[in-house]
Amino acid sequence: MSSYVYMKILESQPERYDRGIALMSLGGADRCKKKLVHENVRPGFKVLEIGCGTGTMAILAALAGAEVLGFDVSDAMLEVARGKIDDSGMSGRIRLEETGVSGMDKLADDSFDLVMSTLVFSELSHDERVYALRHAYRVLRPGGRLAIADEARPETLARRLAHSAIRIPLLIATFVLTQTTTRAVDGLSDLVLEARFRIESEERSSLDSFLYLVARKEEKE
Ligand SMILES: C[S@@+](CC[C@H](N)C(=O)[O-])C[C@H]1O[C@@H](n2cnc3c(N)ncnc32)[C@H](O)[C@@H]1O
């Protein structure tokens, strides 16, 4: 999963993004999206996806019976998503908006059953992460869930060193090719707790560099 640092390169070629991610993660990215949807989406749910990219997970959620609002800053990624959504026959269930997390303040309180996101928090600044989590909490109905999967900073020094050995050359290559970078998410659980969520589960990959976290907004505050 450490090869997720290549995401930025793929995003600069959105039409190749799905194939590239599938190849580099050996199908892991798609498996993760299916798992997240299977475990958290129920028919009739209203779902918000932060950074929906090419729409893969939004389509899975819609196929599972949800109504999805997906937003993303990249018009090029959304253009690919629009084509895939049309092909899937799910356009009646999915709405897309071109906006960044800064646009979340326009969403109504308590209006979603689930807020989900994969491979996006690693691209956000610290302030954007805090902002996105604060608004995720606000827009979720009481008892609603937050589900995030992303590249994470390993917790032990030995694993961090091993991870850096792989990641630093990839970060340099990414920056040379795209002038952008990603930051493995550090301390996401703490940020989620600070946003007042109760964490229900946290799973880490065997190399400790990928995190899948599910949290809940309390029923009563
Ligand atoms: C690596 S892609 C992941 C796309 C999709 N979620 C997936 O798992 O395939 C990261 C996505 O986050 C989007 N993104 C980056 N910064 C963002 C922001 N501030 N607000 C909304 N989307 C953002 C990018 O445009 C891109 O589509």
The ligand as a Gaussian input file, in Angstrom:
#p B3LYP/6-31G(d) Opt

LIG

0 1
 C       -6.021000       9.607000      -4.543000
 S       -7.482000      10.322000      -5.087000
 C       -8.700000       9.282000      -4.330000
 C       -9.965000       9.293000      -5.114000
 C      -11.008000       8.314000      -4.596000
 N      -11.479000       8.698000      -3.293000
 C      -10.431000       6.924000      -4.567000
 O      -10.292000       6.355000      -3.477000
 O      -10.124000       6.406000      -5.645000
 C       -7.592000      11.765000      -4.081000
 C       -8.753000      12.639000      -4.469000
 O       -8.882000      13.680000      -3.508000
 C       -9.224000      14.852000      -4.187000
 N       -8.887000      15.976000      -3.329000
 C       -7.655000      16.420000      -2.979000
 N       -7.756000      17.499000      -2.175000
 C       -9.083000      17.722000      -2.002000
 C       -9.845000      18.694000      -1.271000
 N       -9.236000      19.657000      -0.562000
 N      -11.182000      18.632000      -1.326000
 C      -11.813000      17.672000      -2.052000
 N      -11.153000      16.732000      -2.773000
 C       -9.806000      16.757000      -2.741000
 C       -8.416000      14.763000      -5.466000
 O       -8.911000      15.631000      -6.458000
 C       -8.577000      13.315000      -5.817000
 O       -9.687000      13.053000      -6.630000

